[in-house]
Amino acid sequence: MKIVYIINSLENSGGMERVLTSKVNWLASQREFDLTIISRTDNKNGCFFELNKNITVENLSLKQSNNKVLNLIFKTDRKEFKKELSKKLFELKPDITISMFGDEYQFLHTIKDGSKKIIEFHFSKNYLSHLMANIPNLSFRRLRKLYASYLQYKQQRVVLKYDQFVLLTEKDQVLWNNPANSSVISNPLSFNSIEKSNGKQKEIIAIGRFIAQKGFDLLIKSFSLIAKNNPDWKVIIYGEGQDKDYLLELIKSYNLQNVIFLKPPTKNIKEALLNSSILAFPSRYEGFGLVLTEAMECGVPCVAFNCECGPSEIITDEKDGYLIEGFNVENFSKSLEKLMINKELRLLMGKTASQNVKRFHIDEIMSKWTKLFNDTI
């Protein structure tokens, strides 16, 4: 079976890229699949995550138009993208073509190359509304919220035109009003770990882009409430993004420069998790929460805000982690501190987490994908 995935770039260190890499590497290890990834950009810096040598990467090497106004009016970039993508699909002749909800979601279903079309949604239904509500100092916020509502309405109509529409959580499927062509398949773990965290390191870890969505400002505020009583603990946040300077200023305003550190993305997530004792997950909204499952696989208990989608379908509250309602910073800090002062509790929750997370192991998840592929064909 010949399968083509479409993604904007493979250079990034985000969860979508990590998930795609995990899935195609697994599929490439199975004899019946022929895998190609079409990247919209040229990936000059190579793939951030390692790909199986049997996977072909086709770079369309498209560059964005310099004139943003003309591009907005005449959609020149999208037209060029559709032209080049169509040409490539007719050349490759795949059985199944999968969109990861990039710009191509708007037209992929119209390309009559003979392949079945599947679309994956790696966010949550209301992510655009959440985004507009949470970007600090956003100009024309009300107008942008209206535009976000229009885009969500448009997305709701377009996804029905695909052969299959795959979502990450049951809650999100409900938010989309349970489309007839929809299925729920969670993200797979990107690794297995026999080794587990020993819970000795007095380190809280957080991972994600430095943007409002990830809520690292809430984590900093939360830790400021308990830092003085726990001077030997530190917080390491791995990531990059537009809010880095804002977060650094916030850390400085709480005089936490010696205990909260921002570090660049790491390719070895597993090692970083094994060398920590607690994962903080302060996201305001998510599609799933891949890093939660990765932490649990490493025996690291998690503290997460119970945002609209994701954490509640991964964490069992007070068993393998804590779910904090209402983005309550004080309650978030209290749950962190419970784990910080009680090593036995950390180890117990971590052990339970490593057992409960087995349902996300890649063999379990990819068996659902292979069934979907076969049913679609």
C-alpha positions in Angstrom: 0.0 0.0 0.0 1.4 3.4 -1.0 0.8 6.2 1.4 1.7 9.8 1.1 1.8 12.3 4.0 1.8 16.1 3.5 3.4 18.4 6.0 4.7 22.0 5.8 8.2 21.2 7.1 10.2 18.5 8.8 12.8 20.9 10.3 10.6 21.8 13.3 10.9 20.2 16.7 7.1 20.3 17.4 4.8 17.5 18.5 3.2 17.2 15.0 6.6 16.5 13.5 7.5 14.0 16.2 4.2 12.2 15.9 4.5 11.9 12.1 8.1 10.6 12.3 7.0 8.0 14.9 4.1 6.8 12.7 6.0 6.6 9.4 9.0 4.9 10.9 6.7 2.2 12.3 4.8 1.9 9.0 8.1 1.7 7.1 9.1 -1.3 9.3 6.1 -3.2 7.9 6.6 -4.8 4.5 3.2 -3.8 3.1 3.7 0.0 3.2 5.5 2.3 0.8 6.0 5.7 2.5 6.5 9.2 1.1 6.4 12.5 2.9 5.8 15.6 0.8 7.2 18.7 2.4 6.0 22.1 1.3 9.4 23.7 2.1 12.9 22.5 1.2 14.1 21.4 4.7 17.5 23.0 4.2 18.5 22.1 7.8 17.4 18.5 7.4 14.8 16.6 9.5 14.8 17.4 13.2 13.7 13.9 14.0 15.4 10.8 12.5 13.5 9.1 9.7 13.8 5.5 8.5 16.0 5.2 5.4 13.1 3.5 3.5 11.0 6.7 3.7 11.1 9.0 0.7 11.0 12.8 1.3 9.8 15.0 -1.6 10.5 18.7 -1.1 8.3 21.0 -3.1 10.7 23.9 -2.1 7.9 26.5 -2.2 8.7 29.9 -0.9 6.2 32.4 0.4 5.2 35.4 -1.6 6.9 38.6 -0.6 3.7 40.6 -1.1 1.5 39.5 1.7 -1.4 41.7 0.6 -1.6 40.3 -2.9 -1.2 36.8 -1.6 -4.1 37.4 0.8 -6.3 38.6 -2.0 -5.3 36.3 -4.9 -4.1 33.3 -2.9 -1.0 33.1 -5.1 0.9 30.8 -2.6 -2.0 28.4 -2.3 -2.5 28.2 -6.0 1.2 27.4 -6.6 1.1 24.9 -3.7 -2.0 23.2 -5.3 -0.3 23.1 -8.7 2.9 21.5 -7.5 1.2 19.1 -5.0 -1.2 17.9 -7.8 1.7 17.3 -10.1 3.6 15.3 -7.4 0.5 13.2 -6.5 -0.2 12.3 -10.1 3.5 11.3 -10.4 3.5 9.2 -7.2 0.1 7.6 -7.6 -0.5 6.8 -3.9 -3.3 4.7 -2.6 -3.9 7.0 0.3 -2.9 10.7 0.7 -3.0 12.2 4.2 -3.2 15.9 5.1 -2.0 17.0 8.6 -4.3 20.0 8.2 -1.9 22.3 6.6 -3.0 24.8 3.9 -3.7 21.8 1.6 -6.7 20.8 3.7 -8.7 23.4 1.7 -8.1 21.7 -1.7 -6.6 18.3 -1.3 -10.0 16.6 -1.6 -10.5 18.2 -5.0 -7.3 16.6 -6.5 -8.5 13.6 -8.6 -5.3 11.6 -8.6 -7.2 8.4 -7.6 -6.0 8.2 -4.0 -8.3 8.1 -1.0 -8.0 11.3 1.1 -7.6 11.3 4.9 -7.2 14.4 7.0 -5.7 14.4 10.5 -6.5 17.2 13.0 -3.7 17.7 15.5 -5.4 20.6 17.5 -8.7 21.0 19.2 -11.9 22.2 17.4 -11.8 25.6 19.2 -8.1 26.2 19.0 -8.4 29.4 16.9 -10.8 30.9 19.4 -8.5 30.0 22.3 -5.6 31.5 20.4 -7.3 34.8 19.8 -8.4 35.0 23.4 -5.0 34.3 24.9 -2.4 36.2 22.8 -1.2 39.0 25.0 -1.8 42.6 23.8 -3.5 41.5 20.6 -4.8 44.3 18.4 -8.3 44.1 16.9 -9.0 41.1 19.2 -12.8 41.2 18.7 -12.4 41.3 14.9 -9.9 38.5 15.0 -12.2 36.3 17.1 -15.0 36.8 14.5 -12.5 35.7 11.7 -11.5 32.7 13.8 -15.2 31.7 14.1 -15.6 32.0 10.3 -12.5 29.8 9.8 -13.8 27.2 12.2 -17.2 27.2 10.3 -15.3 26.7 7.0 -13.2 23.9 8.5 -16.4 22.1 9.7 -17.7 22.0 6.2 -14.5 21.0 4.4 -13.6 18.0 6.6 -16.9 16.3 5.6 -15.5 16.1 2.0 -12.7 13.7 3.0 -12.9 9.9 3.0 -11.7 9.9 6.7 -11.4 12.6 9.3 -9.2 11.5 12.2 -9.3 13.3 15.6 -7.1 12.8 18.7 -9.7 12.8 21.5 -13.3 11.7 22.1 -14.0 15.2 23.5 -12.9 16.8 20.3 -15.1 14.5 18.2 -18.0 15.7 20.3 -17.0 19.3 19.7 -17.0 18.6 15.9 -20.6 17.2 16.3 -19.5 13.6 15.6 -19.0 13.8 11.8 -20.0 10.5 10.1 -16.5 10.2 8.5 -14.7 10.8 11.8 -12.6 8.4 13.9 -10.6 8.9 17.1 -7.0 7.7 17.1 -4.7 9.1 19.8 -1.1 10.1 19.2 1.3 7.2 19.8 4.2 7.3 22.2 7.4 8.2 20.3 9.5 5.8 22.3 9.4 3.1 24.9 11.5 3.2 28.0 12.5 0.3 30.2 14.4 2.7 32.4 12.2 5.0 34.7 12.9 8.2 36.6 14.3 7.5 40.1 12.5 10.5 41.5 15.6 11.8 43.2 16.3 14.9 41.0 14.7 18.0 42.4 13.7 19.1 38.9 10.4 20.0 37.3 10.4 19.8 33.5 8.2 21.4 31.0 8.3 21.1 27.2 6.8 23.1 24.4 6.9 26.2 22.2 7.2 29.6 23.9 3.7 30.8 23.0 0.6 31.8 24.9 -1.0 28.4 24.3 1.5 26.5 26.3 0.9 28.6 29.5 4.5 28.8 30.7 3.6 32.2 32.2 1.1 30.4 34.4 3.8 27.9 35.4 6.2 30.7 36.3 3.5 32.4 38.4 2.6 29.1 40.0 6.2 28.2 40.9 6.7 31.7 42.4 4.2 30.8 45.1 6.3 27.8 46.3 9.9 28.6 45.3 10.9 30.1 48.7 9.8 27.0 50.6 11.6 24.7 48.2 14.9 26.4 47.4 16.6 23.3 46.2 14.1 22.7 43.4 14.4 24.1 39.9 12.2 24.3 36.7 13.6 23.5 33.2 11.5 24.6 30.2 12.6 23.2 26.9 11.5 25.1 23.8 11.7 28.1 21.5 9.3 30.7 20.2 8.2 34.3 20.0 7.4 34.7 23.8 10.9 33.9 25.0 11.8 37.5 26.0 8.4 37.9 27.7 9.0 34.7 29.7 12.5 35.8 30.7 11.2 39.1 31.9 8.5 37.4 33.9 11.1 35.1 35.5 13.1 38.1 36.4 10.1 40.0 37.8 9.7 37.1 40.3 13.4 37.0 41.0 13.5 33.3 39.9 16.5 33.5 37.4 18.4 31.0 39.5 15.7 28.4 39.6 13.7 28.6 36.3 15.7 28.1 33.1 14.7 28.3 29.5 16.6 25.8 27.3 16.5 25.2 23.5 14.5 22.1 22.2 16.2 18.8 22.7 16.2 15.8 20.4 16.5 13.5 23.4 13.2 14.1 25.2 13.5 10.7 26.8 16.8 11.5 28.6 15.5 14.9 29.7 12.4 13.2 31.2 14.4 10.5 33.0 16.5 13.1 34.6 13.5 14.9 36.0 10.9 14.1 38.7 7.8 16.0 37.8 6.3 17.2 34.5 4.4 20.5 34.5 1.8 20.8 31.7 0.2 24.3 32.0 -1.3 24.5 28.5 -4.4 26.7 28.0 -5.5 24.4 25.2 -4.2 21.4 23.4 -5.1 18.8 20.7 -3.8 16.0 22.8 -0.7 16.3 25.0 2.0 14.0 23.6 4.5 15.1 26.3 2.2 13.8 29.0 2.3 10.3 27.6 6.1 10.5 27.2 6.6 11.6 30.8 4.3 8.9 32.0 6.3 6.3 30.0 9.4 7.5 31.9 7.6 7.1 35.3 7.3 10.9 35.8 4.0 12.0 37.3 2.3 15.0 35.7 0.5 18.1 36.9 -1.7 19.6 34.2 -4.5 22.1 33.8 -7.6 20.3 32.6 -7.9 22.2 29.4 -10.7 21.5 26.9 -9.2 18.5 25.2 -6.3 16.2 26.0 -5.2 15.8 29.6 -8.4 14.3 31.0 -8.2 11.5 28.5 -4.5 10.8 29.5 -4.2 11.5 33.2 -6.3 9.7 35.9 -6.6 12.4 38.5 -4.8 11.7 41.8 -3.7 8.3 40.5 -0.9 9.0 38.0 -1.0 12.8 38.1 -3.1 15.8 38.9 -5.7 17.6 36.8 -6.2 21.2 37.9 -9.6 22.9 37.0 -10.2 26.4 36.0 -6.5 27.4 35.3 -6.2 28.0 39.1 -2.5 28.9 39.5 -2.7 28.4 43.3 -4.1 24.9 43.0 -1.5 24.1 40.4 1.3 25.1 42.7 -0.2 23.1 45.6 -0.2 19.9 43.5 3.3 20.6 42.4 4.4 21.0 46.0 2.6 17.8 47.1 4.9 15.9 44.7 7.9 18.0 45.5 7.9 17.2 49.2 6.9 13.6 49.0 9.4 11.3 47.1 7.3 8.2 47.9 4.2 9.8 46.3 6.3 10.8 43.2 7.5 7.2 42.8 4.1 5.7 43.4 2.3 8.0 40.9 5.2 7.5 38.4 4.9 3.7 38.6 1.1 3.9 38.1 1.6 6.3 35.2 4.0 3.9 33.4 1.4 1.2 33.7 -1.6 3.3 32.6 0.2 4.8 29.5 0.7 1.4 27.8 -2.5 2.0 25.9 -0.6 4.7 23.9 2.3 2.4 22.9 2.9 2.6 19.2 1.9 -0.9 18.3 -1.5 -0.3 19.9 -2.1 3.0 18.1 -0.7 1.9 14.7 -2.9 -1.2 14.7 -5.8 1.2 14.6 -4.3 3.1 11.7 -3.6 0.0 9.7 -7.2 -1.0 10.1 -8.4 2.4 9.1 -6.2 2.3 6.0 -7.5 -1.1 5.0 -11.1 -0.1 5.6 -10.6 3.0 3.6 -9.2 1.2 0.6 
